[in-house]
């Protein structure tokens, strides 16, 4: 069994006992925690920006549909939601 000391975000390190191949244990111990945190933050920033862009697009689409008169009466939406989980679940109103 190979023991690897792994970096942990928010802590200094931890020892993990697993059946790592010896070469993998060496690689795991060489992980640069700061680089890992930076890459994770960059990835999260990118995903957050993509989500914001998608939300803006969906809001704009909804505004355009409403302006074109493509709306669903509130009562139909309430009936649909109240039917969720019942034996007679209604189809999504369109």
C-alpha positions, 0 to 999 in steps of 0.5 A, a space after each residue: 500500500 502506498 501512502 500519499 500526502 495530498 494537499 487539501 484546500 483550506 488545510 495544509 495536507 492530509 495523508 491518504 492510504 490507498 492502493 495508489 500505483 507508486 507513480 500516481 502517489 508521487 504525482 498526487 504529492 506534487 500537486 500545487 495547491 495554489 495552482 489548483 485553487 486558481 484553476 478552480 476559481 477561474 473555472 467557477 468564474 467562467 461558469 458563472 459568466 456563462 450562467 449569467 449570459 444564459 439568464 439574460 438570454 432567457 429573460 430577453 426571450 421571455 420579454 419578446 414572447 410577452 410582447 408578442 402576446 405569447 403568454 400563459 394565463 396564471 390560472 392554467 399555470 397554477 392548475 398545472 403546478 397543483 397537479 404535480 405528483 398526482 395521478 392526473 398530472 396535467 401536461 405543461 401549458 403551452 
